[in-house]
């Protein structure tokens, strides 16, 4: 299992944008699971797809300015 913790914020298209320059490639091209953590809130389970360093998110209803996403199972990172 490959796990990355990525600091993020959101754009108006409801995408997570990585702040640390990682390029993420999906081993599974359809989706992956992730968990969104934000101070004072319960963890939210996400389903995400990736294109370059943009992660499209489903499973989150209200987007605040930033959080941490724990990506699990099917991601690889390239420098």
Backbone torsions as a table, in degrees:
resi	resn	phi	psi	omega
1	UNK	NA	134.5	177.1
2	UNK	-106.1	128.6	-178.3
3	UNK	-125.6	132.3	173.8
4	UNK	-127.9	139.3	170.1
5	UNK	-108.0	124.8	-171.1
6	UNK	-126.8	125.8	171.0
7	UNK	-72.8	137.1	-171.3
8	UNK	-137.2	164.5	156.7
9	UNK	-143.6	-178.0	-169.5
10	UNK	-119.6	145.9	170.6
11	UNK	-104.6	178.9	-174.1
12	UNK	-69.2	-16.0	178.6
13	UNK	-89.0	15.7	178.1
14	UNK	61.3	41.3	176.0
15	UNK	-112.9	142.3	169.2
16	UNK	-79.7	133.4	179.1
17	UNK	-116.6	121.1	-176.8
18	UNK	-70.8	142.9	-177.6
19	UNK	-102.0	-9.4	-173.3
20	UNK	-107.3	10.7	172.1
21	UNK	82.0	4.3	177.0
22	UNK	-67.2	139.8	167.8
23	UNK	-100.1	124.5	-175.8
24	UNK	-107.3	129.6	175.9
25	UNK	-117.1	132.8	178.3
26	UNK	-80.5	128.5	167.7
27	UNK	-70.3	-41.1	173.5
28	UNK	-96.0	113.5	-172.5
29	UNK	-72.9	-7.4	-176.0
30	UNK	-89.0	-55.5	-177.3
31	UNK	-163.4	167.1	171.0
32	UNK	-141.4	164.6	176.9
33	UNK	-99.2	149.1	176.9
34	UNK	-152.3	166.8	176.1
35	UNK	-127.4	133.0	179.6
36	UNK	-101.6	125.3	179.7
37	UNK	-115.7	131.9	177.4
38	UNK	-141.4	141.0	-176.1
39	UNK	-55.8	130.2	176.3
40	UNK	81.4	1.9	-178.0
41	UNK	-121.8	155.6	174.4
42	UNK	-72.1	148.2	175.9
43	UNK	-58.8	142.7	-179.4
44	UNK	-116.3	127.2	175.4
45	UNK	-78.3	132.5	-177.3
46	UNK	-120.5	154.9	163.0
47	UNK	-115.2	131.3	-173.6
48	UNK	-136.3	152.4	168.6
49	UNK	-122.0	159.0	-174.5
50	UNK	-130.4	140.0	168.7
51	UNK	-134.1	113.5	-174.8
52	UNK	58.4	-127.2	179.6
53	UNK	-103.3	19.5	174.7
54	UNK	-105.9	128.2	-178.9
55	UNK	-111.8	117.1	177.0
56	UNK	-84.7	133.4	-169.4
57	UNK	-114.0	137.0	162.5
58	UNK	-129.0	150.7	179.8
59	UNK	104.5	4.7	177.8
60	UNK	-124.8	129.6	-173.7
61	UNK	-95.6	-42.3	-178.0
62	UNK	-119.0	126.7	-176.3
63	UNK	-105.7	119.6	171.3
64	UNK	-98.0	-173.4	-166.7
65	UNK	-71.7	-30.3	-177.8
66	UNK	-160.6	166.0	176.5
67	UNK	-172.4	-168.5	176.6
68	UNK	-124.6	133.4	178.6
69	UNK	-113.3	128.7	174.0
70	UNK	-98.6	113.2	-178.7
71	UNK	-96.0	133.0	-173.5
72	UNK	-129.0	151.6	161.4
73	UNK	83.2	-54.3	-167.8
74	UNK	-129.6	26.6	177.4
75	UNK	-106.7	147.7	167.5
76	UNK	-121.5	155.2	174.5
77	UNK	-119.7	145.9	174.8
78	UNK	-119.0	145.0	179.5
79	UNK	-67.3	NA	NA
